[in-house]
Structure formats: structure tokens, C-alpha cells
Amino acid sequence: MQNGFDHMKLENQLCFLLYASSREMTKQYKPLLEKLNVTYPQYLALLLLWEHETLSVKKMGELLYLDSGTLTPMLKRMEQQDLITRKRSEEDERLVMISLTENGTLLKEKAADIPGTILALSGQSGEELKHLKSALYTLLETLHQKK
């Protein structure tokens, strides 16, 4: 291989490290989320609802960086699982509001140990993860603005 092409090696690609790390992280979540009978994207939606209680589909999509074509089918499945309700806003009929059901709210307690478990599995200190999350969030925001 020519020396002038080291930047083309897989190991030097940020995109590969992000992709592979994301896949490995999701694998770590899988057995924890199976106990709750939710998928990883559903868990992310639940995290938002546990924090905000009610969100519009539009706002949830913005916060999860998902388009409505991806989000809507997932929310329909969550509604069928009796985790959320979907209801048109009375103030603005164009908005569909998402709220937790009692079952969705009860899952929060069952999921409470997941972040600590993942932190332990990461082998990183809380401070190291704080710096990593900050850098990744900055990268995400920068790339999202470029679209």
C-alpha cells in the first residue's frame, strides 16, 4: 500500500469507529431491553417520554433525529403494546401528541438500572463518558446542520 493513502485505511475512518461502536453498544442494550419487551429505538422514545411526559411526534422526531416515516410505525407498535397513546392536539389538529400509558410509566422503574449497567460495561469512568458524550453531541449537531 502506498504511504500517501494511510488516510484510506479502515482503522483511520471515524465513520467506521462510530458505526462499529454504535452496533456494539446496541448489542449490550439488547438483553437488558428484552426484559422490558422493547427495542432500542423504543427505549429511546420512552426515555424522552419519561423526561417530558408528553411530546408531539414532530418534536420527538427532532430529538431522536428520526423522520416521521421511521417514527410513526414504531409509535404505532408502542401503542399496540399499550406503552403510549397517540392523540391529535386540541390546540392544533396538525400535531399528534404522544403520552405514556400507565404501563409505559411503570417501565421506568424496571429500566432504572440500565444506565448504570451500561456505564459499568463501557469500562469508562463517568468523567470519561461525559467528555465523550460532549464530543459526540458536538459532532452530531455539526453534521446535522450540514444537511
Order of alpha helices (4+ residues) and beta strands (2+ residues): alpha-alpha-beta-alpha-alpha-beta-beta-alpha-alpha-alpha
